[in-house]
């Protein structure tokens, strides 16, 4: 596979380390009343769709960026690649 | 008596030609250099440009092997990668290479080959008796026959079956040849240099785009070299030669001969195997094969088509060959495999073999066409239409065929044409499913990868004119997509030959065994049995009957097999479907996948800065991950490792020792929010750590399990240096980057790994300060007041070499770790040894390090197993309640906090002379040693030279409340039960007075 890195352009997937569902970005607030339930769901419950999936890839053999890759799990087509940092900052701005 | 010997230079060409019984007297090849080779010990001659198969056939060596299961005599069947029969072992000793296809091996001078799978001579195989047992050896026989008694399978049945049925053997020695890997990028990859591939390459090459043309053959042109066709009024082989010459002039085209594209992967990536050199003694220094990874923007698949057979009685005898292959042997290699040929066909293409045989004056005894009506007629020979072959005879070579009419026709060669299958394989590697075409009676590509285009016969365009046009057109489409203007060039022109065919798969009236898959000895009856036993899907049929498995992957048999299955089930072929084609298209040696990553080069080796020093002292090294670390430093009079290790510990504890600890991960952390960042990743607080201080930190995973531990020093307000364990250095850095970028990107913090930048040496023992004072530049005060326990300082040593000094201790002694830029590491180690002579300093290795940390009760890799919590380690008090940190919420889960949870404790044998065993489990006194009574386990043991007995660390339920209790440490594997006392894990200096001295 080739991942089109937003800063470095197309790179071979071998340079990356895979983590999983991009929802791991949305770490719950520990002060919430049901924090234990939220953390349990955050850590253990993952979607595993056949089709487009937002997932985290780490460019370990490269610039060490964490990326959110939107990949079709059945065809390996990659629709979008974002820097996790940019996505997170954008999200907190819109809050 | 003197033997008459001819002079070597008197061996004329005609002599070689006369040797080669089946070589025709015309053709290019007979003017080539003569090459001699050996087959089963017999010395034979061929010509440069031959394959092993064509040279064998030229020498009338039709019988080349024995079949997989029944040991039936088998001959060369085809002329390419589809070959099911002619598998031979090349070379000998460590150069032996089994299961190579004689049809794809380029002949070279001195080649030696052996046939496979027979005991005794090839012509009389003792194992041929298995053929008489065939009623018992049908599909799935081993699933049925060898089931009882169960224990016999592994010891008796399996070894017998494995030695009776099989292919060639490896030498059992390391392969002396070298292999390499390479990476290529191109705009257009053209796969296959047959008519459509060459037409595509000519057009693509003119565009100036970067083009790769790959073909597995050593002669480019594909079927153009096998046929007597005309293109632009030139003979087809001549045209191919000229086209290749023209393409070679194009600097933007890379031609890769002998390169098999074996896999099509995601996003235009292809795998290719290039054969650089033959497997031969004198050139094994250069890579013999190169595994290419080719990145393409677009690709054109012009891989041609493969002829299939027809199933009829005893259709596996030597001398029975594919009709198209016979044409290739005649036209390309001037070889005719027989003197008296019968042709059996279900389509027009078979008739072309008739015409090529005739034009070379080879006798054709009969043409048998299963069709009632054909457009072909021949008055010079008997033609049987609407007829088929039901049986053949001839043990080691076909001698006659029996027709459905009962008539028997003698022959020494039978050409069979069952139609052509487009080579769709590479269109399917990403789950593309080919579709059935009724007119062609073949599967055609469908759902092909986005950047791939299919040309020529692969796309079902079996006629030459059409194939050339399509190659040209597909190249044009791609160059336009890549922004090149429409070129005015036109496709090479050729006539379209007739390719009418019919769906005729097997001769149902045959009473004899009709072979479908020659490589796996699968017959039509086996397919029937599989079907009757419920294996009705093609995928099940394949696994149960082994149809389409092994080195040829059923290239000549798959469609035949599933057509028969379709007939049995009353379904159509498209309803039946094909099995999934997966990479590799052709076999790839494991050696090529390994490339240069063999033995020590499997992964990089990391050396510590003091490696040379340790090597000169004859240190024993241990691999820890990629690192080579000194394990202990034996002295001349020491014969047992314990002597060295005990001495190193005692010398360190009584005076001073030094140890290279560079392998621990170092992460440089800077930025205004560094302290807050550390607060979030460690369970304990770092916000109030003063500048110039170090703190031990414990890191959890989000699930509350310990991830890693280490010390972090605050060098400045916004500058920290974290250390990690050696094993987790990479994982922790990855985790911190995740936290920084994905969880808290608004923090101002920056990370960089500095493990390789700083050499770090532990200096431990009561004289460590005195030793350091000798090398630290005078203006730095090392007194206990100026640099107390857990202090750190940026200093200079040995006349202005920048250095970092940390007063931390893993051994429990007064100790420091000193860091200098890596290039000074070895020298610093030497200087410390020289300066320490007066203190009797010792270097110590990882064993002594381990002994001292067990004595001190520090957890290490044996304790941080990914299953233990901070509570288990007895570090609950470190867990802050004031702040959030990774693992904070889930570490509070009830199950992790039960009163009877396991706690890290120390263990002493009651009988001090007994050695403790790591891995033993704790059982309360008097209870049975069983899982229900298991209370924990011993994780680390060491012999303490200070205490003079064995000590251990381990986890035991409710341990902190059980100090003084005697339990049994049970090791059922080594059958030992040892009574041990539960003690504090801190065996040495529990109050930490030494540390603070």
Interface residues (C-beta under 8 A of the other chain):
Chain A: X1 X2 X12 X17 X19 X24 X25 X27 X28 X30 X31 X35 X36 X39 X40 X42 X43 X56 X58 X60 X64 X65 X66 X75 X76 X78 X83 X84 X85 X88 X89 X92
Chain B: X265 X266 X267 X268 X269 X295 X430 X702 X703 X730 X734 X737 X738 X741 X742 X743 X745 X746 X884 X888 X889 X890 X892 X893
